[in-house]
Amino acid sequence: MSKHKGDLEGLSKEILTNLIKYVNAQQGCVAVAVTDETNSNVFLEIMATYGVSTKEKRKSSRIEVGEGLIGVWVGARLASL
């Protein structure tokens, strides 16, 4: 962990790789909640992926709140705060 000091992307990749092996999964991603410059819009930035095709990786590294399964889940959690 200390070898990734200041490198969130590298740390995310290492954590995801080890987690995928531990749970014997086929795919996964690590995303971090981020606010835009005005602090009014929250979105998820994908930091690492595993088992995702190159075509899918090129689409976007951003998931909007309310978009897809993960975005809907985050939206529900933010609404309950």
C-alpha positions as CSV (number, residue, x, y, z in Angstrom):
1,M,0.0,0.0,0.0
2,S,2.7,2.5,0.9
3,K,4.3,2.1,-2.6
4,H,1.2,3.8,-4.0
5,K,1.5,6.9,-1.8
6,G,-0.1,9.8,-3.8
7,D,-1.0,7.4,-6.7
8,L,-4.8,6.8,-6.3
9,E,-5.0,5.1,-9.7
10,G,-2.2,2.6,-8.9
11,L,-3.6,1.9,-5.5
12,S,-7.1,1.3,-7.0
13,K,-5.7,-1.1,-9.5
14,E,-3.8,-3.1,-6.9
15,I,-6.8,-3.3,-4.6
16,L,-9.2,-4.3,-7.4
17,T,-6.8,-7.0,-8.7
18,N,-6.5,-8.5,-5.2
19,L,-10.2,-8.3,-4.5
20,I,-11.1,-9.9,-7.9
21,K,-8.8,-12.8,-7.1
22,Y,-10.2,-13.1,-3.5
23,V,-13.9,-13.3,-4.5
24,N,-13.2,-15.2,-7.7
25,A,-15.0,-12.6,-9.8
26,Q,-14.9,-12.0,-13.6
27,Q,-15.3,-8.3,-13.7
28,G,-15.1,-5.3,-11.4
29,C,-14.3,-1.6,-11.1
30,V,-13.3,1.0,-8.5
31,A,-15.0,4.4,-8.7
32,V,-14.5,7.4,-6.5
33,A,-17.2,10.1,-5.8
34,V,-16.1,13.5,-7.1
35,T,-17.7,16.9,-7.1
36,D,-17.3,19.3,-10.1
37,E,-15.7,22.7,-9.9
38,T,-18.9,24.4,-8.6
39,N,-19.5,21.7,-5.9
40,S,-23.0,21.3,-7.2
41,N,-22.7,18.1,-9.3
42,V,-21.5,14.8,-7.9
43,F,-20.3,12.0,-10.2
44,L,-18.2,8.8,-10.0
45,E,-14.8,8.7,-11.6
46,I,-13.7,5.2,-12.6
47,M,-10.2,4.7,-11.2
48,A,-9.6,1.0,-12.1
49,T,-11.3,-1.8,-14.1
50,Y,-10.8,-5.5,-14.4
51,G,-12.2,-7.8,-17.1
52,V,-13.7,-4.9,-19.1
53,S,-13.2,-4.8,-22.8
54,T,-11.0,-2.1,-24.4
55,K,-14.1,-0.8,-26.3
56,E,-16.0,-0.3,-23.0
57,K,-13.0,1.4,-21.3
58,R,-12.9,4.0,-24.1
59,K,-16.5,5.0,-23.6
60,S,-16.1,7.1,-20.5
61,S,-14.3,7.2,-17.2
62,R,-17.2,9.0,-15.6
63,I,-20.6,7.7,-14.2
64,E,-23.3,10.2,-13.5
65,V,-25.4,9.8,-10.4
66,G,-28.6,8.0,-11.5
67,E,-26.9,6.4,-14.5
68,G,-26.8,2.6,-14.5
69,L,-26.9,0.3,-11.5
70,I,-24.0,2.0,-9.7
71,G,-25.2,5.5,-10.4
72,V,-28.7,4.7,-9.1
73,W,-27.4,3.2,-5.9
74,V,-25.2,6.2,-5.2
75,G,-28.1,8.5,-6.0
76,A,-30.2,6.7,-3.4
77,R,-27.5,7.0,-0.8
78,L,-26.9,10.7,-1.4
79,A,-30.6,11.3,-1.1
80,S,-30.7,9.7,2.3
81,L,-28.0,11.9,3.7
